[in-house]
Amino acid sequence: VLHTNDDLGRTRRPRVLVGAFAMEANTFAPGSTTLADFRAQVWRVGRQVGPDALGPMSELAAAWRVLEERGYEIVPSVAAWSAPRQPLAPEVLDAVTRAVTEACDPPVDGAYLMLHGSAVAHGEDDPEGVLLGALRTRLGPGRPIAISLDCHANLTPAMVAAVDAVSAYRTCPHVDTRRTGEQAARLLAGALEGRLRPVVAMATRPMITPPQLHDSGREPFRTLMARCAELERDGVLAAALLPVQPWIDAEGLSWKAVVTADGDVARARAVAEQIIADAWTVRREMLAEPAPRIDEALAAALAAEPPVVLADAGDATNGGAVGDSTELLRAALRKGSGRILLSVMDPAAAQAAYRAGPGAVVAVDVGSGGAGDYNERTSLVATVQRVFDGSFAYTHPVNAGYRASTGAAALVRSAAADIVLHSRSVGVIDPALYETLGADPRAYDVVQAKSHVSHRAGFARVSERTIVAGTGGPTTADLRSLDYARRPRPLFPFELG
Ligand SMILES: [Zn+2]
């Protein structure tokens, strides 16, 4: 049985702080992700946090069980999760940091945090670095901190300096969440029990690539990720490649490798260099083939056997876009008619249609952007078919059971398309939004999805035929079209070839 001595010499079980703070920011998406947005998704503090706060397959659940089985007293701190979104309002980082530091009283012996790793707050490029720095200050040296990350993390020197062990996903799509959480918890336990002296080193190369080919089922990414597993078998404690998500305009944005070794920081550094050097060698193979523009993609979709899933790459709701693009709507209006089903997040238009009610004809402006923007304001006259204000459950195999609130929403019909207007950002990686509004995607020629890859699994029950449209927006695959101000220079694929 594990035990440690408290300040008065009494024996007690060692206490381990456990928590989760997971969100992927997209700095090209307009607006902020607020505390209210977290509360509408996952937000629990202190004793409200249980092992399954993020589901039984999460890193949090896996780490929790490892630590509990080994006899540790678990001290829950916070479970905060948002789908990829706009940068955080500063209040979110403050609240997460407060929840974590307050859980350190009475003192804990070590800590595990499940992080995504690429949060950005308005005014702060490195929220996880701030959080981990505060935790380290609170714990002092000698009390281990282990973290787990999504492989799309933007790992920073401040994060590395604060922690003793790092684990990260080795699969994309991310199906090794349990392995990742268990690895972090085992390294933490090894450090707490004096069996391991984990040390962390990071290596980087100046490169970013769009995520379409961050696919551990495809070369060359498959080999890069498999190499990390081999290096662990050769004796480092944890090895990970981090092909950062590219839509964050922040200092230090680049692919990285992170290695945890037992007591030998030079070894950790050398292995991290080896992993990232291999990635640099194949960087050009990681650039996706250009996708057709929207008019061309829509024409191809309408020409194929229906239904066809048309993926709007620039408005990918699983990459931080909020779903407010009007590119496909405008293409449908140019086309003039078609059995096309699409969605646009626009609170004003959605509320107007919701208030008008079924049967009413409404004239609304959809989109908030200027001429030429991906979300260019577009006038629409349509008949309201159905209204809704509530939440629905995703049916995507990876997200099944996670819920989302639409706010006031309506299905409206114009000559050119049927359009779901909704007030809150929701994922369109499966047909659940459309079905919630009473539209059957199988009855259309073309159905819009909002992702680069994920819709293939989510919309498989509608159609296997998909076309990715090379649209603009916060998650465009055309990284050169984005207006980066803070990213490092030179950087591949911009100044470096
Ligand atoms: Zn990811």
Boltz pocket constraint, residues with backbone or C-beta under 6 A from the ligand:
constraints:
  - pocket:
      binder: B
      contacts: [[A, 150], [A, 151], [A, 152], [A, 174]]
      max_distance: 6.0
